[in-house]
Amino acid sequence: MMLIAGLTTAIALGAVFIAIGYRLFHSGGSVVTTADITAALPKGARVASTAVAGDQLVVTLDIGGATEIRTFDAKTLKPIGRLKFVNEP
């Protein structure tokens, strides 16, 4: 009975160590890198707010009384989309 219990414990510990080793060496590209990126704003624009939604960075701009929302990919900081709000005359 002790032999069976010892072998079961050894197999369980081996499985845990294999799982930990696999996760350490196969991270799947989740390494965080930093980059310095400069985004040019239109003349007279100001950042009204910023937020993170899932894997997206959302920046709200006030451009001469018009509101614009720009979204970026949080990992690569590449632009995803732009939404403009303007007042009707």
Beta strands, then each sheet from edge to edge (+ up, - down):
strand 1: 45-53
strand 2: 56-63
strand 3: 66-73
strand 4: 79-85
sheet 1: 1+ 2- 3+ 4-
end
